[in-house]
Amino acid sequence: MSAANKSKSILELDSISVRDYFLKSESYCNVDLPPYYNFQNILNEIDLIYSSLLSDNKKLEGYTEGNKSNNNVKNLDDVNHHIYANKDGGLSWREFQIIHPLLYILYIYCIQ
């Protein structure tokens, strides 16, 4: 996002700026992970593939709405990655989930 967009609410941005904002690794996952976890490459690759499918008027056949197969994303319950962390080193563990990158990209294109 440009310097001018940093002070704007996401509701005030155009759809391209919103997509660019959400396609950043920092927007995808803000859980405090080691620095070698960088999701930018996978987000860029999935975005490239999905946007090329859309430009050809295709969809992810077998993985989107309208398909009754077991591959439909509506039928996938446990595709997110689970992380357990505790705040103070005690016994109070919390579960976090990182959304599957493909689903994340599909959501971005749904709000566009």
VMD Tcl script that draws the C-alpha trace (Angstrom):
set ca {
  {0.00 0.00 0.00}
  {1.32 3.44 -0.78}
  {1.97 6.07 1.88}
  {-1.27 7.83 0.95}
  {-3.29 4.64 1.50}
  {-1.83 3.91 4.96}
  {-4.03 6.51 6.61}
  {-7.18 5.37 4.81}
  {-9.63 2.83 6.09}
  {-9.81 -0.36 4.07}
  {-13.42 0.56 3.32}
  {-12.22 3.67 1.48}
  {-9.85 1.81 -0.85}
  {-10.58 0.59 -4.34}
  {-10.73 -3.17 -4.97}
  {-7.21 -3.39 -6.45}
  {-5.66 -1.68 -3.41}
  {-7.61 -3.94 -1.07}
  {-6.42 -7.03 -2.96}
  {-2.81 -5.79 -2.89}
  {-3.10 -5.17 0.87}
  {-4.44 -8.65 1.60}
  {-1.89 -10.34 -0.68}
  {0.96 -9.24 1.58}
  {2.44 -11.85 3.86}
  {1.93 -9.55 6.88}
  {-1.79 -9.38 6.17}
  {-2.10 -13.13 5.67}
  {-0.61 -14.11 9.01}
  {0.20 -11.85 11.93}
  {1.05 -14.63 14.39}
  {4.54 -14.13 15.81}
  {6.43 -16.80 13.84}
  {10.18 -17.18 13.24}
  {11.45 -14.97 10.40}
  {12.06 -17.91 8.05}
  {8.28 -18.35 7.75}
  {7.47 -16.17 4.78}
  {4.21 -16.78 2.98}
  {4.74 -14.22 0.23}
  {5.90 -16.70 -2.42}
  {2.99 -19.09 -1.97}
  {0.47 -16.23 -1.95}
  {1.98 -14.82 -5.15}
  {1.93 -18.21 -6.90}
  {-1.67 -19.00 -5.97}
  {-2.76 -15.50 -6.93}
  {-1.03 -15.82 -10.30}
  {-2.68 -19.16 -11.03}
  {-6.13 -18.10 -9.84}
  {-6.06 -14.74 -11.65}
  {-5.03 -16.47 -14.88}
  {-7.96 -18.87 -14.48}
  {-10.30 -15.94 -13.99}
  {-8.93 -14.14 -17.03}
  {-9.73 -17.26 -19.07}
  {-13.25 -17.33 -17.54}
  {-12.49 -20.58 -15.73}
  {-12.87 -21.57 -12.10}
  {-11.13 -24.08 -9.94}
  {-13.33 -26.90 -11.16}
  {-13.84 -29.50 -8.48}
  {-12.93 -27.11 -5.66}
  {-15.50 -24.34 -5.79}
  {-19.24 -24.01 -5.43}
  {-21.58 -26.12 -7.51}
  {-19.58 -29.33 -7.21}
  {-20.91 -32.10 -5.01}
  {-17.64 -34.05 -4.88}
  {-15.55 -34.59 -1.77}
  {-13.01 -32.07 -3.10}
  {-15.40 -29.15 -2.69}
  {-13.92 -26.63 -0.24}
  {-17.23 -26.60 1.62}
  {-16.58 -30.24 2.54}
  {-13.05 -29.69 3.83}
  {-13.11 -29.34 7.59}
  {-9.50 -29.54 8.62}
  {-7.35 -27.83 5.99}
  {-6.05 -24.98 8.17}
  {-2.75 -25.31 10.02}
  {-3.04 -25.43 13.82}
  {-0.46 -23.74 16.04}
  {-0.42 -23.91 19.83}
  {1.21 -21.16 21.86}
  {1.27 -19.92 25.39}
  {1.69 -16.34 26.46}
  {3.69 -16.54 29.66}
  {5.31 -19.97 29.56}
  {2.66 -21.41 31.85}
  {0.04 -24.05 31.22}
  {-2.41 -21.78 29.46}
  {-2.09 -22.88 25.82}
  {-4.05 -21.25 23.04}
  {-4.80 -22.63 19.61}
  {-4.29 -20.49 16.52}
  {-5.11 -21.47 12.98}
  {-3.50 -20.27 9.80}
  {-6.01 -20.36 6.98}
  {-5.13 -22.49 3.97}
  {-3.51 -20.19 1.37}
  {-5.81 -21.32 -1.45}
  {-8.90 -20.54 0.62}
  {-7.40 -17.19 1.59}
  {-6.93 -16.23 -2.07}
  {-10.49 -17.36 -2.88}
  {-11.78 -15.12 -0.08}
  {-9.80 -12.16 -1.40}
  {-11.37 -12.58 -4.81}
  {-14.83 -12.91 -3.25}
  {-14.59 -9.44 -1.67}
  {-13.17 -7.83 -4.77}
}
mol new
graphics top color blue
foreach p $ca { graphics top sphere $p radius 0.5 }
foreach p [lrange $ca 0 end-1] q [lrange $ca 1 end] { graphics top cylinder $p $q radius 0.2 }
display resetview
